[in-house]
Amino acid sequence: MRENGSGGACLAALKQSDTVVCVDSESVGESPELARLLGAEVVELGPDEHSVASARNAGFKLLLARNPDLEAVQFIDGDCELVEGWLSLAEAELARRPEAGAA
């Protein structure tokens, strides 16, 4: 991942995955609307849920509800960009090394 300061660049990750959840904590930008337009599900957190842990837990809970057989998750922060091809590379490495918990 590369830091870039732009939620829009982070949302480019949508083209690398079948399922994307965007967790928004009352942002002032247009990232939630853009995420919806690009096909992501958006979870909007309340004012008392502004921690990274709250956001990741809310997104993961929705993913598990939609995909109970989920085998892997990629978390990415809004100020980062997912490098093209990373998900395929990580998935292949996890399949090659079933003892690994992270790639």
C-alpha positions, 0 to 999 in steps of 0.5 A: 500500500502507498499513502496518498491522502485521497479516499478516491484512490483507495476506492480504486481497490474496488476493481480488484475485489468482488466484495468491498465494504467502506466504513465511514466515520462521519467524513466531510468528503464525498468518499461514502457516496463515491464508494456506493457509486462504485459498488461498495456497501457503506457502513456509517459509524455514529459519533461515538465509534471513531476508532480504527478498531470500531471501523474494522469491526463494523466492516468485518461484521458486515462482510461475515454476515454477507459471506459466512464462508469468508476465508480472507480479508484485506483491510485498507485505510482511506489514506492508502492505495492498494497496489494493482495485483496485490490481492491476487499475489496475497491470495496465491501466497496464502493458498501456497502456505496454509499455515500462514495467517497473513501475507 
